[in-house]
Amino acid sequence: MPSALPLQARISAIGTYVPQAILTNEDLSHMVDTNAEWIVQRTGIRERRIAEAHEFTSHLCIAAVQNLLTRYPDSLDDVELIVVATHTPDLPSTPVACQVQAHFGIAGAGAYDLNATCAGFAYALHTASALVAAGVHRKILVIGADALSKITDYTDRSTCILFGDGAGAVVVEREEEHPAFLAVHMGSDGSGAKHVYRTGLAAELNGALLEGDGKLVQNGREVYRFAVSTVPQGIEKLLEKSGLPLEAIDWFIPHSANLRMIDSICEKSGIPLDKALYSLEYFGNTSAASIPLALDLGVKEGKVKAGDMLLLYGFGGGLTHAGLIVRWG
């Protein structure tokens, strides 16, 4: 299969952040008709982090970048573009990326937000690596972040048990000797948009009347069907494009939506579950932040090492999906 990859780019730095406040399954059992063990059995989630009333997506992004700077002090030098993947911006008309630019005083950098919901980080990473490889920019700051607690209906037990808040940031820069972005595959199915959405200006979507009063609405069964059929096919495409066998993948890092979903995707794809890294157990479903959070957990725990082959795959509202094979370090 023809491909322009590998791309002359690599991930050179990472940083993450989750809020301090913890919402446990036990806490939720006092809010809706559920119990802690049922949530674990259905989702694999035990806790999620919740932003304070005054804490929004921009604050999560800034804290993640600050963590990145603590670990890689010179990583923002010469950054030319900031891309934030989010669908929970502080304000509808003000890019979160501009707030990050202002906070860190990254002079002259372009800044914009990208919305591909839970696939957003994968989309943003693809965009950044392509721009760097094309020579348009040499260094780009990419952030995946969402404050889902701000749009969660805490009377709906089917959704409120899932979501948490968080952010992850990486730097993508030019790498000519050892290109690290080896394959990309993405797609969408807009006919399924009605299965997960948040109301805004429109009253209907694809002919279906909308509800939710600004809160997130999800048909979990349909999203599950989409993910477990689409992602394994996407993984197969990625392996074809890269020319790599499945055995060459050291770590599979999917969007941390639900452990049952990840287990089913792994089974259909032939990936051992113990090769999957996820962030949902103590952070919940953090949408665009879930993949960088899981990656960073793997780095901190000493699992992900330089030279490891990573298969990242995001999927979510839209319906959207995107995957990449990236060599770490």
C-alpha positions in Angstrom: 0.0 0.0 0.0 1.5 3.4 -1.1 2.6 5.6 1.8 4.6 8.8 2.3 5.8 7.6 5.6 8.1 7.3 7.6 8.0 11.0 8.4 11.1 12.9 9.4 9.7 13.8 12.9 9.8 12.5 16.4 8.3 13.1 19.9 11.0 14.7 21.9 9.2 15.6 25.2 6.1 14.7 27.2 4.2 16.1 30.2 0.8 15.4 31.8 -1.6 16.7 34.4 -4.7 15.6 36.2 -6.6 17.7 38.8 -6.2 17.0 42.5 -9.9 16.2 43.3 -10.8 12.5 43.1 -14.3 11.2 42.4 -14.4 7.5 43.4 -16.9 4.9 42.4 -18.1 4.9 46.0 -18.8 8.7 45.7 -20.8 8.0 42.6 -22.9 5.4 44.3 -24.3 8.2 46.6 -25.1 10.3 43.5 -26.8 7.8 41.2 -28.2 4.3 41.3 -25.0 2.3 41.0 -22.3 0.6 43.0 -18.5 0.6 43.0 -18.1 -3.0 41.9 -20.6 -2.7 39.1 -18.7 0.2 37.7 -15.4 -1.7 37.8 -16.9 -4.8 36.1 -18.5 -2.7 33.4 -15.7 -0.2 32.7 -12.5 -1.0 34.6 -12.7 2.5 36.1 -12.1 3.0 39.9 -11.6 6.7 40.1 -11.5 9.8 38.0 -10.0 13.3 38.5 -12.3 16.3 38.5 -11.4 19.9 37.9 -12.2 22.5 40.4 -15.1 25.0 39.7 -12.5 27.6 38.6 -10.3 25.1 36.7 -11.0 24.7 32.9 -9.3 23.1 29.9 -6.8 25.9 29.5 -5.6 25.4 33.1 -5.2 21.7 32.5 -3.1 22.4 29.4 -0.9 24.9 31.1 -0.3 22.5 34.0 0.6 19.7 31.6 3.0 21.9 29.7 4.6 23.1 33.0 5.1 19.4 33.8 6.8 18.9 30.5 9.1 21.9 31.1 10.0 20.6 34.5 11.2 17.4 32.9 12.6 18.8 29.6 13.6 22.4 30.5 14.5 23.6 27.0 11.6 21.9 25.2 9.6 25.1 24.3 12.6 26.8 22.7 11.8 27.6 19.1 8.3 26.2 19.1 6.5 27.6 16.1 3.0 26.2 16.4 0.7 25.1 19.3 -2.1 22.7 18.5 -4.6 21.8 21.2 -7.0 18.8 20.7 -10.1 19.4 22.8 -13.9 19.6 22.5 -14.3 21.4 25.9 -12.7 24.8 25.3 -13.1 27.4 28.0 -14.9 29.7 25.5 -16.4 28.8 22.1 -14.6 31.5 20.2 -11.2 31.6 22.0 -8.8 28.8 21.1 -7.3 27.2 24.2 -4.0 27.1 22.2 -3.9 30.9 22.3 -4.3 30.9 26.1 -1.3 28.5 26.3 0.7 30.7 24.0 0.0 33.8 26.2 0.8 32.0 29.4 4.2 30.8 28.3 5.0 33.8 26.2 5.8 31.7 23.1 6.5 34.6 20.9 5.5 34.4 17.2 3.9 30.9 17.5 0.7 30.1 15.6 -2.0 28.6 17.8 -5.3 26.8 17.1 -7.6 24.1 18.5 -8.6 20.9 16.8 -11.8 19.0 17.6 -11.9 15.3 16.8 -13.2 14.5 20.3 -11.6 11.3 21.8 -9.6 10.8 18.6 -8.3 14.4 18.9 -4.8 13.7 20.2 -4.1 11.2 17.4 -5.4 13.7 14.8 -3.3 16.5 16.3 -0.2 14.3 16.4 -0.7 13.4 12.7 -1.1 17.0 11.8 2.0 18.1 13.7 4.2 15.3 12.4 3.1 16.0 8.8 3.8 19.7 9.1 7.2 19.1 10.6 8.1 16.5 8.0 7.0 18.8 5.2 9.4 21.4 6.5 6.6 23.9 7.2 7.6 23.9 10.9 10.5 22.5 12.9 8.9 22.2 16.3 5.3 22.0 17.4 3.7 21.7 20.8 0.8 19.3 20.8 -1.7 19.0 23.6 -4.7 16.7 24.2 -7.0 18.0 27.0 -10.6 17.9 28.1 -12.6 19.0 31.1 -15.4 16.5 30.7 -16.8 17.0 34.1 -18.0 20.4 32.9 -20.3 18.8 30.4 -21.2 15.6 32.2 -24.8 14.9 33.4 -24.4 13.6 36.9 -27.9 12.3 37.0 -27.2 10.0 34.1 -25.5 6.9 35.4 -24.7 5.6 32.0 -22.3 8.5 31.3 -21.3 10.0 34.6 -19.5 6.9 35.7 -17.1 7.2 32.8 -15.6 10.7 32.5 -12.7 12.5 34.1 -10.5 15.5 33.4 -6.9 15.7 32.3 -4.3 16.9 29.8 -1.2 15.6 28.1 1.4 17.5 26.1 4.2 16.5 23.7 6.7 18.2 21.5 7.0 17.0 17.9 10.2 18.1 16.2 12.3 17.5 13.0 14.2 14.2 13.0 16.1 13.4 9.7 18.3 10.5 10.7 15.8 8.3 12.6 12.2 9.2 11.4 9.8 8.0 14.1 6.3 8.4 12.5 6.0 5.2 10.6 2.3 4.9 9.6 -1.0 6.7 10.0 -4.6 5.7 9.3 -7.7 7.7 9.9 -11.4 7.9 9.0 -14.8 8.9 10.0 -18.5 7.9 9.9 -20.6 11.0 10.2 -23.8 9.0 10.0 -23.1 7.9 13.5 -22.7 11.4 14.9 -26.1 11.1 16.7 -24.6 8.4 19.0 -22.4 10.8 21.0 -22.8 14.5 21.1 -23.2 17.7 23.1 -26.0 20.1 22.2 -25.0 23.5 20.8 -26.6 25.8 18.2 -28.5 23.1 16.3 -31.6 21.4 17.4 -31.2 18.3 15.3 -28.4 16.2 13.8 -28.8 14.1 10.7 -32.5 14.4 11.1 -32.5 13.3 14.7 -33.8 15.6 17.4 -31.1 16.5 20.0 -31.4 16.5 23.8 -29.1 16.9 26.8 -29.3 20.7 27.4 -25.6 21.3 26.8 -24.5 18.0 28.5 -22.8 15.0 26.9 -25.2 12.4 25.5 -23.9 9.0 24.5 -25.4 5.8 23.1 -22.7 3.6 24.6 -23.8 0.4 22.8 -23.5 2.0 19.3 -20.1 3.7 20.2 -18.9 0.3 21.4 -20.0 -1.4 18.1 -18.2 1.3 16.1 -15.0 1.0 18.0 -14.7 -2.8 18.2 -15.3 -3.1 14.4 -13.4 0.0 13.2 -10.3 -0.1 15.3 -9.1 -3.6 14.5 -9.5 -2.8 10.8 -7.5 0.3 11.3 -4.8 -1.6 13.1 -4.5 -3.9 10.1 -4.2 -1.0 7.8 -1.5 0.6 9.9 0.6 -2.6 9.9 0.2 -2.9 6.1 1.3 0.7 5.6 4.3 0.3 7.9 5.3 -3.1 6.7 5.6 -4.3 10.3 4.3 -7.5 11.7 2.0 -7.3 14.7 4.8 -8.8 16.8 6.9 -5.7 16.2 4.5 -3.6 18.2 5.8 -3.2 21.8 2.8 -1.3 23.2 -0.7 -0.7 22.1 -2.1 2.6 23.4 -5.8 3.0 22.6 -8.2 5.7 23.7 -9.0 4.8 27.3 -12.8 4.6 26.9 -13.7 1.4 28.6 -11.7 -1.7 29.6 -14.2 -4.1 28.1 -13.9 -2.2 24.8 -10.1 -2.3 24.9 -10.2 -6.1 25.7 -12.5 -6.7 22.8 -10.3 -4.7 20.4 -7.2 -6.5 21.5 -8.9 -9.9 21.1 -10.1 -9.1 17.6 -6.7 -7.6 16.6 -4.6 -10.4 18.1 -2.9 -8.0 20.6 -2.3 -9.5 24.1 -4.1 -7.3 26.6 -0.9 -7.1 28.7 0.6 -5.1 25.8 -2.1 -2.5 26.1 -1.5 0.7 28.1 -4.5 2.6 29.4 -5.2 5.4 31.8 -8.8 4.7 32.7 -8.4 2.8 36.0 -7.7 5.9 38.1 -8.4 8.8 35.6 -11.5 7.5 33.8 -12.3 8.4 30.2 -10.5 11.7 29.7 -11.2 12.0 25.9 -8.3 13.7 24.0 -6.1 13.4 27.1 -6.4 9.6 27.5 -3.7 8.5 25.1 -0.9 10.9 26.3 -1.9 10.1 29.9 -1.5 6.4 29.3 1.8 6.9 27.4 3.2 8.9 30.2 2.2 6.3 32.8 4.1 3.8 30.7 7.1 6.0 30.6 7.1 6.7 34.3 6.6 3.0 35.2 9.6 2.1 33.1 7.5 0.1 30.5 8.0 2.3 27.5 11.7 2.6 26.6 13.6 4.3 23.9 13.2 2.5 20.6 9.9 0.9 21.5 7.3 0.7 18.8 4.0 2.2 19.8 0.6 1.8 18.2 -1.7 4.7 19.2 -5.4 4.6 18.3 -8.1 7.2 19.1 -11.8 6.9 18.4 -14.9 8.9 19.4 -17.6 11.4 18.6 -18.1 12.4 15.0 -17.7 9.4 14.6 -14.0 9.7 14.2 -11.0 7.4 14.5 -7.2 7.7 13.9 -4.2 5.6 14.6 -0.4 6.0 14.3 2.6 3.8 14.6 5.4 5.8 16.3 8.9 4.8 17.5 9.5 6.2 21.0 12.5 8.2 21.9 
